[in-house]
């Protein structure tokens, strides 16, 4: 879906499509030239599962469609960095957001922190010495317990609640990451 289209913009079209198919597992990726934070936020609020810029390589676009089709969510890496810098709490003394994380086990909180730092399931499995299937189970339980739609919402929640902070988890440096898309 593009942001600017004749007749109706892509944000409204996204809202209408998702509202008209509440029982179906419908996923939308915004693909646009408009690299504006307002559009990213509006697209995610409208229910989009991804936001990519039109300069994405064909290989990354195909990978993005597959990730979203599988139920994952993604943002272009440059957008993720900007959103984290802009919207993540910078004041460590700030009280956490209203979300209650007490429903999560300690391991699920740890996995949520790694998801919020942008690690894939494979990277989380390696980091925690778990199987990828176990990580997927943890991610599914986290999303269910916290009533989150996808990983994008989990990332936002991780920063809002202070589980992770810009630049690293509670001041620790971020582990090295492969360049490219972030998905479940």
Secondary structure, 3 states (H helix, E strand, C coil): CCCCCCCCCHHHHHHHHHHHCCCCCCCCEEEECCCCHHHHHHHHHHCCCEEEECCCCHHHHHHHHHHHHCCCCEECHHHHHHHHHHHCCCCCCCCCCCCCCCCCCHHHHHHHHHHHCCCCHHHHHHHHCCCHHHHHHHHHHHHHHCCCCCHHHHHHHHHHCCCCECCEHHHCCCCCCCCCCCCC
